Amino acid sequence: MGAWRNADGRMEVFVRGTDNAVWHVWQRRAAAGPWSQWGYRGGRIQGGPTVGGDSRGRLRVFARGVGNDVQTVGQTAEGGGWSTWRSLGGATTDDVALGMNADGRLEVFARADDGSLRHAWELQPASDNWSEWASLGGEIAGSPAVCSGFDGRLTVYGRGRNQTIEYIEQTAPNNGWSRWTRLPGEIRGRPVAVLNADLRLEVFYYTTFGALGHTWQTGVNGSWETKGDLGGELHSHPAVARNVDGRLEVFHIGEDSTLYTQWQGVVNGNWSGWQPGELIDLDRTICVARNADGRLEVFGISQSPDLENTWQEGPAQGPWGHGHLGGGLLHPNTGARVAELGTTIGWHHRAEGTTP
């Protein structure tokens, strides 16, 4: 994900600039503006950065380097101070996905050039001491996605070579992996997963017909036997979050470059149908995060380009406000501009069921 909360509750958003460096902007107060000026975080990356928090609440950014290795940089203290960039090695063709194990250790997942899934993990929580890369096999296209289940076990999803949804999961919290399994549905692009209020996992995806599809567990840790079609005409991968009242809400960019959203009418229940949001003229990716006061906030890059944001005026309810965070000119000397928002393929915090 491109947005994450600091330990003190302030939201921070990360993008790749046209100079292939990471830039970021942050709230000056928790759950409130004004926002900072853009800051330069450096690095030389491809694609969008993936950001999460470690077990101490320090932000950590992962990205595919220009040499196709996995690069990372992180806060040295909760809420501020940054390390220098370092390489974790590996070789990836797409954006990476990030998860947190039940014991607090971060784990990063990446697609190798042969299509297999590779992973590396912290040896101790918040240590920045990492394992060597290991293979989980499989054959996926594009970036993987990861989500925590009700018991803290990680599950990783990907698009199979025949447009199928494939997944692999830990057999116990923190360790051991199952075989690859296929889910119902035909997919174009990468999936995104979230935990329902009743602790059932649900996966959303861009179908081969251009609509939003979803499939869900029939019970906690249960089978995947059902798929559904939520319609729409998608021009981006979906982003999903869980409101503080437990209802899921999903977002995408439509063919007209407008942000669209729909939500569960009741917890674990039926869906509202698509409604246009406040943001227009959007391009590429979006991400959604939850403020410290529980309000959802969505970020996207306009065609100008600028970073745009829209937020719930109250927790789990509209109307929505909207604003502009700039980025059309990140640096007056180099002319760098915002190019790509951090992706929506990161992990969803098990305790909240959504992006912190």
Salt bridges, closest charged atoms under 4 A:
ASP8 OD2 - ARG10 NE 2.84
GLU12 OE2 - HIS24 ND1 2.61
ASP54 OD2 - ARG58 NE 2.92
GLU78 OE2 - ARG56 NE 3.36
ASP103 OD2 - ARG105 NE 2.84
GLU107 OE2 - HIS119 ND1 2.66
ASP114 OD2 - ARG118 NH2 3.69
ASP128 OD1 - ARG60 NH1 3.57
ASP128 OD1 - ARG86 NH1 3.35
GLU139 OE1 - ARG161 NH1 3.44
ASP151 OD2 - ARG153 NE 2.79
GLU166 OE2 - ARG182 NE 3.06
GLU169 OE1 - ARG153 NH1 3.73
ASP198 OD2 - ARG200 NE 2.76
GLU202 OE2 - HIS214 ND1 2.68
ASP245 OD2 - ARG247 NE 2.80
GLU255 OE1 - HIS235 ND1 3.93
GLU278 OE1 - HIS322 ND1 3.43
ASP293 OD2 - ARG295 NE 2.77
GLU308 OE1 - HIS324 ND1 2.32
GLU340 OE1 - ARG16 NH2 3.12
GLU340 OE1 - ARG284 NH2 2.92
GLU352 OE2 - ARG5 NH2 3.43
GLU352 OE1 - ARG290 NH2 3.80
